[in-house]
Amino acid sequence: MVAGFQWLLSEGACALCYHISDQVKQMPLGENFAVIGHNEHYKNIRTPPLHPGCRCSQLAILKPEYGGPENPEWGKTAVQPKVEDDGQAKEENQPGPQHQKVQKPWPDSEEPVSATSASGETTSAGIPQFKNNAEAAEWIKENLKTPFAELPDDVEMESIVLTAEAVRELEATMGRGIPGTIQFGGVAYDAYASFNPATRTLHFEKTGAGKVEERRKKSNARWKAETVTDQPYFSTTSYKGLVYHEACHAFDHESGYKLSKPIQDWPLKIQNMVVEISGYAEYDFYKPKDGHSGTEAAAECFSAYLTKSERASHVPKRMVKLIQSLMVK
């Protein structure tokens, strides 16, 4: 009965929805109005909504035998459309702390704080050589603000040290501890690490921390090969970046999702900038968790910006300001 659909704009629709409605107009049943992003699960747009908050709808076009037009003027799928306007997207792009690829100088009042310490003092994350896990636990208790759960003997010393180094650096940057407990073991299935908001626990693998960077680099290489894009799957491949990513979930949860919730109300082109920070950033963007989306996108921006990874210059300026707002001066 139905031959296809026509895209119907809502009042106050965004520029990208206007583009699809004006240039694509209508598509045969089962065909894409647009292909946006690189996530295999979410990139094909066959029906509205196009993005979080989108209120566009569609109108069914009937087959001729049911009263529809004999020769519908079908459109052509918009592949990775980019809507240019007044250049706001360019102005929203903010280089990461001390990042060298700065294309435009920002006013002093808008420069991001350096990823050293909130007090302005550069700190060293050197960790002493521990004889055993018990000694490591004692040092962590005396020197870090973030609590660690018990460190049983089956937790690899390398994992403890690398995690403690990352936590210490992040505490110096944020001016406070991570609002959660570090625990080795209990990582969610098929993940490098995970955050449990119910218990406010950051889970990391008991062993293999030293090989995480190699594994994450391989994931990025595989992602680029499969998607034919320069966008990495992870915004940072370092183990420190992994710790920062999970720490962001803890900070975001504690603040009432101050980092991720606002993304839904940003202009579409800024939402796209956030999501395109990495392939993993799209993970929950079109499939909300805990009642809202953007938690992984925020965490990918957080880790890229604070570790000064190659993707730091892609973090939107308004996200940088949100990250800075969580720092204790």
N, C-alpha and C positions, 0 to 999 in steps of 0.2 A: 504494500500500500504506500509506504513512504519511499521516495526516491532520494531524498537528501534533506539538508537543513540550511536555513538562512540565519546568519548571525544578527541578533537584535541587540542594539546598544541600550544600556541603561542610562538614566539621567546622571550626568557627571562622570561619564565613562572616561577611562584613561586614554592617553595617546595611542598606546599599542592596540587597545580594543578598537579604537577608531580606525586604525590602520587595517585591521582585519576586516572590519565591517565595510570599509570603503574599497579596499583593494581585492579582498578575497570574496566577500559577500556571501556566497553560498557554495556548498560542497556536496558531492554525492554521498550517499549513505556509506559509512565505514571509512571515509577519507579524512585526512587531517586538515583542519583550518590552518594550523601552524605547527611548526617544530621549533621549540624554544628550550635552550639549555642542552645538556648532554647526558642527563640521567635517563637510562633506558626505560625506566618505569614511569617517568613523568613528562618526558619531553614532547610526546605526541598529544597535541590539543585537538580533540575531535568534537568537543562540546564546551560551552561555557560551564563553569567559571574559568577564566584564564589565570587568575591569581587570587590570593587571599583578599577578601573584601569585594571581589568582582560581583556585580549584580546583573550582568548581561544574561540574556536568555537566547533561545533559538526558536525558529518557526519551521514547522515541518513542511516540506515541499512534496506534494503527492505525485504519484505516477499518473501518466496521462489517462489510463483507464479508470482512475478514481477522481478525475476532474483536474488533475495537475497540468502544467504546461507541456506541450509536445516536445520542445527543445529548450530545456532550462539552460541558462547561461552559467555554467559551472565555473567557479574560480580556480585559481592555482594556489596550492599550499604555500604559505609564507614560511620560508625556511630561515631561522635565526634572524627575524626582522629587527632592525635597529631604528628607533624613532628619534630623529634629531630635532631639537627645539632651540632653546636659548642658551645651551651650553651648561646648564646647571649640573649635569652629570659630571662634567669635567671638574667643576668647582667642588663637587662633593668628594672627589678622590683625594685622600690625604695620605702623604707618605708616612711610613712607619717611623719609629724613633731611630734617629741617626742613620736612616736609610740613605744610600748614596744616589739613588735614581730620582732625585727631586726635579720635577719639571717646572714647578711654579713655587716661588717663595711665599710663605704664608705670613700674615701679620704676626708680630710677636705675641699678641694676645691669643692667637689661635694655634701656636705651635704645640705639638704634643710634648708631654714631659718625657724626659729621657728614661729609658728602661733601666735605671740603676736603682737607687733607693728613693722612697718618697721624700726623705729628708734632704736629698741632694747629694748624699755621700755614696760614692761607689763602694760596693761591698764585694768581698771575695767569698766564693762559695766553696772554698777548700774544705774537704772533710778529712779528718784524721784516719789513719789505718786502724781498724778495729780488730781485736784478736778473735772476737766471737760476736754472735748476735745479741747476747746479753749486754755486752759493753756498748754496742751500737745503740741499743734501746736506751741505755742510761744517758748517753751523749745527746740523743735526739730529745729526750725529755728535758734536759737542761738547756739546750740551745735553740730549739725550734718552738714556735708558737702553735704550730699545727700538731695535734695529737696523732700518734701512731698506735695502732692496735698491737697486741702481743706479736713478737717476732720469733716464731718457733724455729727450730734448727733446720727445717726443710726450706726455709727462705734463703735464697742465694745472696751472699754478701754483696755481690755486684749490683743486684736489684735494689738492695737497701741503700747503698751509697749513692747510686745514680738518682734514686727517688729523693733522698735527703738533700742532695745538691740542688735539684730542681726546685724543691719546696723552699729551701733557704733563699735562693735567688728570687723566687716569686714573692716571698714574704717581704724581702727588702724592697721590691718594686711597689707592692701594694701597701706597704706600711702596716701590715697586720697578717695574722694567720689565715689559712684557708678555713672557711666555716664548715668543717667536716673532719672525719677521721680517716687516716690512711690505713688501709688494710691490704695485706698480701694474700691473694686467693679469693675465690668467689667471683671471679670475673664473668660477666655475662657471656653466653655462648657466642663463639666466633667473633670475639672482640679482643683488642690489645689491652683494654682497660674499660672500666665502666663506673658510673655514679648511680648510687641508689638514693633517690630523694627521700624515701620513707625513713631511712636510717641515717641519712646524711653521711654516707660512707663512700670513699673513693677506693675502688678495688683495682689492684694491679697484679700482674702475674708474679708468682713466687720465683720464677727463674727466667732467664733469657732476655733481661732488660738490655744487655749489651748488644743484642742482635736485632733489636726493634728497628733501629734506623735502617739497617740493610733490608729488612722485610718491608718496611714502609716505602722505601725507594723502589723496590720491585713492584709494589702495588701501584705506585705512580706511573712507572714505565708501562705496566700492563694496561692501565687505564688509558694512557695516551695512545697506545697502539690500537686499542679496541675502539676508541671514540674518535680518533684522528683529530685531536685538539691539543692545544698547548696548556689547557687547564689541568692542573694536577688533581689527583684524587684526594690527597691530604695537603693542607696549606703549609705544613711543616713536617718533615720526616724525622726529626730528632726525637729522642726519648723525652727530652725536656719539653718539647712541644706537646707530646702526648700527655704529660703530667699537667701542663698548663690548660690543655683542652678540658680534661676532667675537672680541674680546679674551677674553670669558668662555670661549669654546670653547678658547682657548689655555690659560687658567688651569685650566680643568676637566681638560683632557687632561694637563697637567703634574702635577696633583695625584692622578692615578689616578681621575679622574671623581668627585672628592670632592663636587662640587655636584650632579651629576645622578643618580649611583647610589643615594644614600639615598632618593630620592623613591619608589622602588619599594616600600620597606618602611614608608612612612608610612601612617597611616589613610586610608581612601578619601576622606573629605571633605577632607583636606588635599591629597591628590593632585589632587582636583578644583579646589581653590583655585589650585594652581600652574598647572594646565593652562588654567584659565579666565582667566589673566592677559591672554591675547590669543588670537586665532584661530591665529596661527602657532605658538604654544606646543604645539598639538596635533600638529604636523607629524610628529614621530617618536615620539610618546608611545604610540600603539597599534601602531606598526610599528617596532620597535627597530632601531637602527643600531649597528654595532660591538659587538654582543652585549648592549646594554642600551638603555633608553629614557630620555627626559627631557632630552636635551642641549639641545634648542631651548627647552623650558620653562624650564630653568635660565638660559639666556642671555637670555630675555625678562624674567625676574625680575631678573637682574643689571643689565641696562640700564635697566629701569624704576626700580629702587631707587636706583642711583647717579646717574642723570640727574635724579632727582626729578620724573619725569613724572606725569601724572594717574593712572597705574596704580600708582604707588609704594605707595599705601595698601592695595593688594590683595596685596602680596607677603607670604606667610606668615612669621611670626616665625622659625620654624626655618630657613627659607631665608636670612633676613637674617643669622642667626648663622653660617651656613656661609660666606656672602660675607665677613663680618667676619673669619672665621678665616683667610682667605687674605691679609689685610692685614698688612704688616710694621709693627709698632708702633715 
